[in-house]
Amino acid sequence: MTAPSIAPADAELLRLETAMTAIASNLVDLDDNPARKDLDKTRLTGKTAAAWADATDALTQLWDGYRMLTDVIAQARSLRDQRKLSDADRAAFVHRVLGRSITLSTTTVPLAQRGLLGAGQVQTTCSPAELLSAMEAAFGTAVTVAVQAGEAWQRLLPAAADAAAAVDNVRALTRQAGGSTATVDEADRRLGAFTATLATDPLGVDGRDLDAVRELVARADAERTSAAELREALTQRLADARALLAQIAQARTAADAALDAAADRFREQDLAGVRRAELGPDLAAIDALAAAGHWALISPKLADWMRQARERLTALRSAAAHNEGLLTARGELRGRFDAYQAKALRRGLAENAELTPLADAARTALYTAPCDLDAARAAVNAYQDALTATIARNGR
């Protein structure tokens, strides 16, 4: 029997190895994509929730495929690099690279559905090339959703913030004039609905809703009638800005304290920090314009300053909450681990040969600094699963 030619398999293996280099880079980029991370941690609704559910399934398939493809390429390369290849080795190498050598799933056939000669299990297989094609489709699905959602947030969140500043400005001016705030209230209501949808369903928002808000703001803004009203409103807004600056200082103190409390206890990459930026000088410059009577120049500058200040305050509070959350999460994991150990002790499993190494690993992960929460959570889960399985076996 003539051994099959391995030249096509050599070419395909080289193509697969080259593809894996690009795949690894693209998977890392996708994993680090800010929009993807935001989608993972946001309680999504509507169109975005449905799209991200499909994308999440695609990501799972993508990573599973990457693992399987990596394994089969490594096996093929190890076989090909042997000094001498027998006919059987050649056939195995060709099958591994060009044949349906990857098992995607194994399904048990119920006894009632088998014939006397039927198999108890059915396997779904594919070739490396087929798996690579499926991975490309899965990657496209995940990237499309992440990019579209990220673009929507990047484009519309600043616009919504500007609209909010405009609504605040017009409301203050209208109240100073003693006029009706009905138009401003309608703009505020529509903006609130738009912002709420944007936060959880960026793929489902309609930009025309924000245009309608701008039109209402412009209509309310046209009701301003005097420089005195403008001056009075801006005076109040400046006072609000100073109060906001004080809140930022307090938030900075709280964020620094939270960071100090978490530092050295967790990995540096897990800590949240906010770059320092001094907003006081810019507000002082706006105050100087007010002192000089240049009220017409203040409104846009103050609106921009308030937007930056709110973003800064939100970022500081978010960083503090994140770092405090690390300590809370670690404490919860320690509590879970203690409860599982107590359960093991009650069941007489404290010295179990299978459970003891898992318990030691979980304890080390939880009580060694810096703590890797993901690794600690995985170790606690592994101990819990093993404990549950052991108890179930003993019960049977």
Beta strands, then each sheet from edge to edge (+ up, - down):
strand 1: 102-108
strand 2: 121-126
sheet 1: 1+ 2-
end
